[in-house]
């Protein structure tokens, strides 16, 4: 049974036994913002509470992902899992996006089954990633933010209110701009996708994965300028000790 969206808020981020939590500050800011939108009151010391719980977790997964959830009833739930696909070329399918009301849209809420189901649908069809489509435009991915490089050398990401603000995307936007690429928010419609030079999906788990086909149709011209730039930016960020929060 699907849970009501306002019954919990969550986030998923990289975890390393040696280095701690990756981009915890950025995830914490979004976690608080989304909790406020969902009318979930977080404890004043919730960040310290999370770090303490992570330190006490026992798991065979030393490097992977950690999912942190807080319910409207005041309960924490933390779980770890391994990376299954990261920084790879992949195939995608499109699925219809579930449209949420204004204050639910774009948040990491409890009714996340549509995303899980989309991922399963992609896997059952032999693909790797599901892309959500609304009004003939891509608005989000099942585990990350799709970005496109168009014929004019401009990088685009979705401006839809239904899109989740991806931490990975926003963390490397300065690098994309510094490399000389104009970056724009807009509508990722069919024409733009069909004629794009390259398409990449960015996420805590996926890293920077290149989408080479959508619904069986090849996209892009085979170059990897955007992919390489995204992976280099992520690699630099992951090498920065300040991007990690130590867990003791």
KESENU-288412 format. One line per field, with one value per residue: residue in three letters; x, y, z of N, C-alpha, C in turn. Coordinates in steps of 0.001 Angstrom, whole numbers. Last residue first. Example, Ala and Ser with C-alpha at 12.3 -4.5 7.8 and 13.67 -1.06 7.14 Angstrom:
% residues 2
r = (Ser, Ala)
n.X = (12850, 13190)
n.Y = (-2250, -5690)
n.Z = (7080, 7800)
ca.X = (13670, 12300)
ca.Y = (-1060, -4500)
ca.Z = (7140, 7800)
c.X = (12900, 13200)
c.Y = (30, -3300)
c.Z = (7870, 7800)
% end
This chain:
% residues 248
r = (Unk, Unk, Unk, Unk, Unk, Unk, Unk, Unk, Unk, Unk, Unk, Unk, Unk, Unk, Unk, Unk, Unk, Unk, Unk, Unk, Unk, Unk, Unk, Unk, Unk, Unk, Unk, Unk, Unk, Unk, Unk, Unk, Unk, Unk, Unk, Unk, Unk, Unk, Unk, Unk, Unk, Unk, Unk, Unk, Unk, Unk, Unk, Unk, Unk, Unk, Unk, Unk, Unk, Unk, Unk, Unk, Unk, Unk, Unk, Unk, Unk, Unk, Unk, Unk, Unk, Unk, Unk, Unk, Unk, Unk, Unk, Unk, Unk, Unk, Unk, Unk, Unk, Unk, Unk, Unk, Unk, Unk, Unk, Unk, Unk, Unk, Unk, Unk, Unk, Unk, Unk, Unk, Unk, Unk, Unk, Unk, Unk, Unk, Unk, Unk, Unk, Unk, Unk, Unk, Unk, Unk, Unk, Unk, Unk, Unk, Unk, Unk, Unk, Unk, Unk, Unk, Unk, Unk, Unk, Unk, Unk, Unk, Unk, Unk, Unk, Unk, Unk, Unk, Unk, Unk, Unk, Unk, Unk, Unk, Unk, Unk, Unk, Unk, Unk, Unk, Unk, Unk, Unk, Unk, Unk, Unk, Unk, Unk, Unk, Unk, Unk, Unk, Unk, Unk, Unk, Unk, Unk, Unk, Unk, Unk, Unk, Unk, Unk, Unk, Unk, Unk, Unk, Unk, Unk, Unk, Unk, Unk, Unk, Unk, Unk, Unk, Unk, Unk, Unk, Unk, Unk, Unk, Unk, Unk, Unk, Unk, Unk, Unk, Unk, Unk, Unk, Unk, Unk, Unk, Unk, Unk, Unk, Unk, Unk, Unk, Unk, Unk, Unk, Unk, Unk, Unk, Unk, Unk, Unk, Unk, Unk, Unk, Unk, Unk, Unk, Unk, Unk, Unk, Unk, Unk, Unk, Unk, Unk, Unk, Unk, Unk, Unk, Unk, Unk, Unk, Unk, Unk, Unk, Unk, Unk, Unk, Unk, Unk, Unk, Unk, Unk, Unk, Unk, Unk, Unk, Unk, Unk, Unk)
n.X = (31939, 32272, 32870, 31757, 33353, 34397, 36928, 38508, 38031, 37437, 34908, 35525, 36910, 34849, 33022, 34534, 34860, 32186, 31562, 33397, 32561, 29938, 30514, 32033, 31726, 29912, 27662, 25626, 22260, 20461, 18577, 15678, 14700, 14034, 17058, 20593, 22626, 23418, 26050, 26209, 27816, 26258, 24171, 23876, 23447, 23403, 22604, 22773, 23209, 23501, 24498, 23371, 19879, 17613, 15845, 15619, 14321, 11940, 10726, 12074, 12746, 12599, 15204, 18100, 21435, 24738, 27415, 30644, 33116, 33842, 32291, 29926, 30699, 31357, 28861, 27463, 27937, 25849, 23555, 23790, 23730, 21193, 18452, 15340, 13008, 10398, 8022, 8461, 10987, 13306, 16053, 18948, 21439, 24169, 25011, 25921, 24060, 22891, 23104, 23278, 21212, 20534, 18471, 19175, 18051, 16450, 14544, 14476, 12312, 11013, 10866, 7728, 5045, 3752, 6303, 8240, 11112, 13107, 14957, 17729, 18327, 16489, 14956, 12537, 13100, 14335, 12137, 10526, 12102, 11960, 9216, 8953, 10390, 8765, 6360, 6941, 7119, 5799, 7383, 9635, 11506, 9773, 8473, 5286, 4010, 2963, 1453, 746, 2261, 1967, 4103, 5054, 5355, 8639, 11130, 14350, 17847, 21098, 24483, 27822, 28532, 28694, 27315, 25166, 25034, 26545, 24813, 23240, 21733, 19359, 17364, 14805, 13210, 10072, 7933, 5824, 6741, 10115, 13022, 15774, 18466, 20550, 23715, 25843, 29254, 31480, 30834, 28462, 27880, 27185, 25833, 25807, 26858, 27164, 24509, 23720, 25245, 24204, 21557, 21996, 23009, 20653, 18711, 18170, 15514, 13576, 11272, 8038, 6669, 5547, 6793, 8391, 10129, 11418, 12778, 14602, 16040, 17162, 18756, 20647, 21675, 22972, 25016, 26333, 27144, 28847, 29162, 30248, 33350, 35801, 35646, 33151, 31088, 28185, 26057, 22504, 19143, 16445, 12983, 10037, 6604, 3966, 3148, 2256, 1136, 2254, 563, 840)
n.Y = (9581, 10675, 13690, 14600, 15899, 18006, 18346, 16678, 15971, 13955, 14512, 16620, 15298, 13621, 15468, 16487, 14184, 13687, 15972, 15698, 13283, 13989, 15992, 14520, 12215, 11311, 10247, 11970, 11206, 8083, 5400, 4004, 2530, 4448, 5905, 5482, 6401, 8350, 8016, 9009, 9958, 8451, 6951, 7794, 10530, 11477, 12379, 11385, 12951, 13091, 14982, 16434, 16152, 15631, 14472, 16508, 18507, 17180, 16654, 18940, 20052, 23372, 24565, 26292, 26213, 27228, 27357, 26235, 26706, 25592, 26884, 25456, 23043, 23878, 24683, 22141, 20256, 20478, 20085, 17249, 16197, 17018, 18011, 18742, 16937, 18283, 19577, 21971, 21919, 22444, 20231, 21549, 21835, 23479, 24299, 23841, 23679, 21198, 20488, 18155, 17658, 15659, 14230, 13260, 10079, 7850, 8304, 11785, 14294, 15264, 15479, 16040, 15637, 16003, 14233, 11415, 10143, 7410, 4791, 2728, 387, -2278, -4523, -4368, -4626, -2156, -429, -1339, -667, 2136, 2475, 1627, 3637, 5816, 5149, 5107, 7189, 8805, 10434, 12656, 14926, 17159, 17761, 18347, 19248, 21682, 21193, 17655, 15652, 13258, 10839, 10537, 7621, 6771, 5629, 4100, 3887, 2502, 3737, 3775, 4792, 5673, 2767, 549, -142, 277, -1184, 429, 971, 2992, 4262, 6101, 7567, 9051, 10880, 10728, 11385, 10067, 10224, 8442, 7898, 5566, 5444, 3553, 2832, 968, -1137, -3272, -4738, -2879, -1176, 2149, 4158, 6253, 6828, 7956, 10299, 11607, 12030, 13770, 15990, 16657, 17222, 18928, 19647, 17371, 18567, 18246, 18419, 19625, 19520, 21746, 20892, 18787, 20238, 21664, 19556, 18395, 20463, 20561, 17964, 17905, 19720, 18317, 15946, 15163, 11933, 10838, 9058, 7837, 5076, 4267, 6433, 7070, 9321, 9430, 10267, 11228, 11936, 12100, 11041, 11597, 12966, 10950, 7888, 4799, 2188, -1201)
n.Z = (13226, 10018, 8255, 5212, 2288, 1062, 2039, 522, -2753, -4405, -5261, -6977, -8986, -9891, -10890, -13023, -14575, -15230, -16756, -18882, -20015, -20842, -22715, -24634, -26141, -29170, -30344, -30711, -29477, -29375, -30760, -29428, -27294, -25385, -26005, -25614, -24029, -21409, -19135, -15794, -13202, -10516, -9539, -6870, -7113, -10633, -13947, -17279, -20447, -23890, -26769, -28759, -29640, -31037, -29244, -27325, -28796, -29495, -26987, -24447, -21723, -21062, -18812, -17767, -19088, -19454, -21757, -21019, -19904, -17584, -15766, -16055, -14907, -12342, -11323, -11356, -9436, -7664, -9124, -9614, -6994, -6096, -8063, -7302, -9207, -11196, -11332, -12468, -15008, -16238, -16725, -18426, -21000, -22389, -25726, -28287, -30235, -29940, -26349, -23893, -21002, -18108, -15579, -12322, -10882, -10836, -12802, -13801, -15315, -17557, -21015, -22655, -23230, -20749, -19148, -18239, -16702, -17550, -16132, -17058, -18444, -20153, -20251, -19129, -16470, -15997, -16262, -14190, -12000, -12230, -11824, -9179, -7883, -8532, -7339, -4586, -2876, -824, 849, -1045, -1971, -4238, -6611, -5174, -2945, -3512, -5952, -6445, -9084, -11556, -12729, -16129, -18050, -19166, -21428, -20883, -21789, -21346, -20743, -19573, -16138, -13410, -12012, -10516, -7841, -4695, -1853, 959, 4178, 5961, 8575, 9881, 12732, 13539, 13712, 12085, 9657, 9482, 7606, 6207, 4150, 2679, 1279, -875, -512, 1255, 2905, 3776, 5925, 8918, 11564, 12803, 14311, 12541, 11966, 14396, 14392, 12175, 13096, 15249, 13991, 12604, 14581, 16692, 16427, 14404, 11880, 10907, 7799, 5565, 3204, 3368, 5406, 4098, 2136, 3728, 4942, 2648, 1660, 3763, 3634, 1185, 1768, 3859, 2623, 551, 1842, 4977, 5282, 4690, 5335, 4495, 2725, 860, -924, -203, -260, 1911, 2797, 4809, 5246, 4761, 2546, 766, 2244, 745, -887, 0)
ca.X = (32691, 31338, 33377, 31530, 32947, 33095, 35896, 38148, 38099, 38804, 35072, 34725, 37577, 36073, 32655, 34069, 36039, 32933, 30814, 33421, 33915, 30173, 29744, 32547, 31568, 30987, 28735, 26479, 23615, 20528, 19863, 16197, 15249, 12973, 15811, 19341, 22905, 22266, 25643, 25997, 27485, 27400, 24530, 24198, 24360, 22782, 23464, 21934, 23813, 22569, 24801, 24704, 20966, 18697, 16167, 16228, 15618, 12847, 11126, 11044, 13482, 11740, 14193, 16938, 20083, 23846, 26228, 29338, 32710, 34410, 33703, 29983, 30200, 32406, 29939, 27092, 28938, 27210, 23836, 23725, 24876, 22394, 19503, 16616, 13706, 11766, 7960, 8262, 9677, 12761, 14614, 18317, 20074, 23730, 24376, 26871, 24741, 23721, 22435, 24140, 21466, 20984, 18960, 18747, 18953, 17489, 14159, 14883, 13154, 11020, 11475, 9052, 6041, 3539, 5020, 7801, 9718, 12966, 13649, 17202, 18989, 17147, 16340, 12569, 12340, 15113, 13302, 10026, 11827, 13260, 9811, 8281, 10837, 10164, 6391, 6774, 8179, 5108, 7191, 8548, 11792, 10335, 9896, 6107, 4587, 3815, 2562, 374, 1934, 1963, 2979, 5321, 4559, 7388, 10320, 12984, 16722, 19899, 23252, 26897, 28497, 29582, 27865, 25608, 24735, 26309, 25953, 23248, 22851, 19745, 18588, 15085, 14282, 10943, 9152, 5606, 5925, 8675, 12388, 14364, 18071, 19252, 22938, 24830, 28041, 31393, 31762, 28675, 28984, 26854, 26677, 25286, 26507, 28358, 25361, 23122, 25426, 25612, 21826, 21333, 23875, 21889, 18555, 19498, 16528, 14162, 12472, 8902, 7246, 4988, 5912, 7332, 9272, 10628, 11714, 13658, 15275, 16343, 17580, 19876, 20986, 21809, 24056, 25820, 26135, 27945, 29519, 29102, 32105, 35666, 36846, 33541, 32360, 28779, 27182, 23802, 20103, 17493, 14204, 10968, 8046, 4248, 3600, 3532, 847, 2176, 1356, 0)
ca.Y = (8936, 9993, 12533, 14827, 14753, 17577, 19229, 16230, 17100, 13984, 13364, 16877, 16353, 13050, 14622, 17385, 14864, 12710, 15667, 16884, 13406, 12904, 16302, 15751, 12124, 11989, 9337, 11704, 11718, 9543, 5965, 4926, 1819, 3656, 6093, 5245, 6217, 7673, 8472, 7897, 10583, 9255, 6782, 6416, 10033, 11117, 12597, 11427, 12346, 13097, 14040, 15875, 16501, 16293, 13740, 15228, 18778, 17666, 15568, 18348, 19036, 22217, 24689, 25483, 26756, 26271, 28019, 25844, 27510, 24968, 27283, 26842, 23058, 23319, 25672, 23224, 20382, 20529, 21443, 18254, 15962, 17489, 17028, 19451, 17047, 17772, 18182, 21982, 21496, 23543, 20476, 20642, 22065, 22396, 24705, 23773, 24964, 21443, 20674, 19094, 17521, 16906, 14201, 14402, 11196, 7961, 7498, 10402, 13752, 16107, 14769, 16520, 15376, 16947, 14919, 12340, 10529, 8864, 5275, 3933, 661, -972, -4631, -4165, -5702, -3386, -288, -1408, -2077, 1458, 2887, 881, 2239, 5801, 5370, 3846, 7080, 8047, 9020, 12325, 13517, 16796, 18055, 18202, 17904, 21591, 22142, 19043, 15920, 14692, 11076, 11078, 8810, 6413, 6712, 4072, 4388, 2678, 3032, 4026, 3842, 6178, 4101, 1078, -1172, 830, -1035, -502, 1066, 1724, 4366, 4829, 7531, 7868, 11091, 10239, 12406, 10020, 10637, 8825, 8446, 6238, 5362, 4575, 2713, 2097, -118, -2268, -5239, -3285, -2310, 1155, 2923, 5720, 6267, 6698, 9311, 11218, 11198, 12480, 15277, 16334, 16063, 18307, 20683, 17764, 17830, 18994, 17476, 19892, 18388, 21718, 22059, 18508, 19318, 22373, 20494, 17585, 20034, 21757, 18424, 17026, 20013, 19672, 15893, 16301, 12850, 11119, 9553, 9290, 5839, 3965, 5722, 6817, 8400, 10013, 9184, 11556, 11128, 12785, 10937, 10735, 13750, 11656, 9281, 5708, 3399, 0)
ca.Z = (14312, 10920, 8993, 6637, 3114, 561, 2582, 1874, -1825, -3889, -4368, -5781, -8209, -9350, -9749, -11953, -14037, -14430, -15534, -18033, -19466, -19888, -21518, -24014, -24685, -28442, -29964, -31870, -29393, -29283, -30390, -30434, -28443, -26019, -25269, -26338, -25454, -22013, -20460, -16720, -14483, -10907, -10950, -7187, -6082, -9365, -12787, -16086, -19259, -22756, -25691, -29004, -28731, -31762, -30471, -26971, -28185, -30541, -27888, -25294, -22475, -21337, -19848, -17373, -19065, -18790, -21208, -21541, -21049, -18787, -15843, -16504, -16280, -13197, -11468, -12285, -10509, -7125, -8661, -10686, -7867, -5415, -7832, -7421, -7931, -11099, -10901, -11015, -14510, -15434, -16686, -17474, -20514, -21513, -24467, -27188, -30102, -31124, -27636, -24607, -22434, -18707, -16959, -13132, -11124, -9806, -11639, -13957, -14251, -16364, -19893, -22246, -24274, -21854, -18972, -19283, -16558, -17601, -16585, -16416, -17169, -20068, -20682, -20582, -17113, -15916, -17128, -15563, -12281, -12294, -13094, -10245, -7801, -8955, -8787, -5306, -3873, -1877, 1174, -115, -1693, -2940, -6509, -6375, -2903, -2327, -5879, -6141, -7686, -11265, -11825, -14798, -17729, -18503, -20887, -21391, -20989, -22154, -20413, -20673, -17245, -14461, -11762, -11797, -8842, -6023, -2759, -169, 3246, 5335, 7794, 9212, 11741, 13529, 14483, 13454, 10319, 9282, 8861, 6176, 5451, 2583, 2506, -661, -1314, 331, 3395, 2735, 5111, 7561, 11199, 11864, 15001, 13197, 10918, 13959, 15465, 12176, 11914, 15469, 14933, 11869, 13717, 16622, 16279, 15691, 12260, 11815, 8752, 6899, 3508, 2360, 5624, 5298, 1741, 2856, 5770, 3548, 897, 3406, 4839, 1395, 717, 4081, 3685, 361, 753, 4123, 5874, 4538, 5651, 5862, 2737, 2167, -886, -496, -471, 947, 2765, 3914, 5460, 5920, 3698, 533, 1891, 1876, -988, 0)
c.X = (31764, 32144, 32307, 31899, 32757, 32541, 34497, 37031, 37625, 39005, 36473, 34894, 36843, 36834, 33894, 33707, 35652, 34187, 31591, 32732, 34004, 31523, 29960, 31842, 32096, 30700, 29893, 27676, 24426, 21985, 19787, 17516, 15829, 13456, 14707, 18163, 21659, 22495, 24453, 25428, 27413, 27015, 25828, 24742, 24792, 23805, 22748, 22849, 22807, 23212, 23771, 25009, 22281, 19898, 17399, 16691, 16355, 14241, 12148, 11617, 12505, 12510, 13374, 15891, 19091, 22473, 25314, 28242, 31371, 33969, 34383, 31428, 30284, 31980, 31056, 28203, 28584, 28256, 25254, 24169, 24926, 23619, 20736, 17747, 15024, 12305, 9355, 8200, 9610, 11415, 14222, 16887, 19703, 22371, 23933, 26336, 25747, 24532, 23427, 23550, 22483, 21362, 19409, 19320, 18369, 18436, 15178, 14556, 13591, 11964, 11538, 9556, 7422, 4671, 4901, 6431, 9358, 11479, 13633, 15835, 18324, 17712, 17106, 13993, 12353, 14413, 14102, 11180, 11344, 13065, 11166, 8865, 10234, 10722, 7817, 6861, 8054, 6028, 6584, 8351, 10809, 10614, 10537, 7557, 5595, 4429, 3499, 1617, 1515, 1438, 3056, 4028, 4822, 6648, 9056, 12261, 15393, 18757, 22146, 25649, 27650, 29682, 28844, 26089, 25170, 26016, 25542, 24453, 22664, 20864, 18947, 16304, 14407, 11975, 10103, 6861, 5607, 7968, 10890, 13887, 16640, 18819, 21658, 24140, 27112, 30184, 31724, 29552, 29331, 28092, 26239, 26309, 26029, 28086, 26593, 23964, 24879, 25894, 23263, 21641, 23326, 22860, 19833, 19534, 17931, 15277, 12958, 10080, 8244, 5404, 5253, 6311, 8104, 9657, 10829, 12488, 14225, 15451, 16629, 18609, 20116, 21002, 22789, 24730, 25528, 26804, 28425, 29460, 31001, 34394, 36618, 34742, 32761, 30066, 27744, 24907, 21428, 18425, 15236, 12258, 8803, 5748, 3909, 4049, 2161, 1806, 1152, 876)
c.Y = (8109, 9246, 11974, 13569, 15165, 16406, 18842, 17081, 16650, 15089, 13309, 15748, 16603, 14064, 14035, 16589, 15775, 13326, 14712, 16614, 14582, 13057, 15244, 16054, 13372, 11963, 9987, 10824, 11361, 9955, 7494, 5527, 2688, 2994, 5378, 5469, 5915, 7609, 7668, 8413, 9470, 10064, 7485, 6243, 8600, 10579, 12230, 11434, 12422, 12335, 14192, 14777, 15819, 16617, 14320, 14492, 17478, 17889, 16011, 17310, 18277, 21242, 23416, 25653, 25752, 26905, 26952, 26725, 27144, 25683, 26709, 27308, 24467, 23340, 25178, 24276, 21466, 20688, 21587, 19616, 17008, 17331, 17621, 18499, 17783, 17951, 17568, 20570, 21542, 23170, 21624, 21109, 21065, 22769, 23465, 24261, 24988, 22728, 21026, 19259, 18547, 16637, 15596, 14290, 12232, 9138, 7578, 9622, 12347, 15597, 15707, 15688, 15930, 16862, 15977, 12923, 11628, 9214, 6795, 4254, 1761, -763, -3333, -4250, -5581, -4542, -1583, -1306, -2267, -21, 2211, 1215, 1411, 4382, 5330, 4018, 5820, 7889, 8192, 10822, 13065, 15304, 17712, 18588, 17738, 20210, 21912, 19891, 17374, 14945, 12541, 11186, 9255, 7704, 6156, 5289, 4114, 3098, 3311, 3202, 4383, 5211, 4473, 2499, -745, -325, -292, -209, 79, 1967, 3000, 5024, 6136, 7971, 9909, 10332, 12003, 11143, 10723, 9212, 8946, 6627, 6175, 4360, 3873, 1901, 1138, -1155, -4252, -3808, -2809, 56, 1815, 4374, 5612, 6022, 7951, 10168, 10703, 11523, 13871, 15560, 15683, 17151, 20103, 18781, 18275, 18130, 18241, 18839, 18513, 20630, 22061, 19659, 18946, 21478, 21215, 18480, 19233, 21350, 19637, 17482, 19163, 20003, 17269, 16301, 13901, 12204, 9742, 9870, 7346, 4798, 5486, 6032, 8295, 8972, 9805, 10365, 11751, 11964, 11791, 10559, 12895, 12408, 10042, 7110, 4292, 1253)
c.Z = (15209, 11968, 9931, 7387, 4566, 1370, 2110, 2480, -438, -2854, -3751, -4773, -6906, -8504, -9082, -10700, -12878, -13820, -14640, -16701, -18507, -19209, -20441, -22699, -23974, -26938, -29238, -31534, -30626, -29140, -30354, -29951, -29530, -27312, -26044, -25411, -26277, -23520, -20970, -18040, -15518, -12131, -11314, -8583, -6376, -8383, -11499, -14869, -18114, -21601, -24576, -27992, -29146, -30874, -31165, -28221, -27868, -29974, -28912, -26258, -23365, -22226, -19995, -18465, -18491, -18636, -20604, -20933, -21660, -20057, -17080, -16685, -16857, -14659, -12388, -12418, -11534, -8209, -8097, -10189, -8973, -6312, -7187, -7053, -8169, -9683, -10737, -10458, -12983, -14813, -15755, -17236, -19427, -20930, -23693, -25865, -28956, -31027, -28744, -25997, -22905, -20168, -17395, -14545, -12058, -10023, -10508, -12710, -14624, -15278, -18697, -21064, -23946, -22881, -20065, -18948, -17562, -17560, -16508, -16980, -16355, -18660, -20673, -21136, -18632, -16619, -17159, -16557, -13717, -12641, -13290, -11610, -8931, -8924, -9329, -6820, -4729, -3085, 51, 24, -611, -2875, -5192, -6119, -4037, -2126, -4699, -5877, -7500, -9853, -11405, -13999, -16291, -18180, -20251, -20827, -21676, -21242, -21428, -20412, -18393, -15639, -12861, -11585, -10238, -6976, -4023, -1064, 2097, 4332, 7212, 8323, 11145, 12396, 14536, 14304, 11757, 10043, 8627, 7572, 5350, 3984, 2338, 679, -1061, -565, 2539, 3292, 3993, 6857, 9830, 11597, 14071, 13861, 11532, 12877, 15053, 13253, 11924, 14328, 15191, 12757, 12975, 15628, 16112, 15468, 13635, 12251, 9605, 7919, 4886, 2672, 4636, 5568, 2926, 2474, 4939, 4407, 1771, 2659, 4558, 2607, 857, 3062, 3942, 1398, 561, 3108, 4856, 5131, 5657, 6290, 4185, 1994, 524, -387, -889, 856, 1836, 3929, 4454, 6158, 4931, 1738, 1727, 1413, 220, 0)
% end
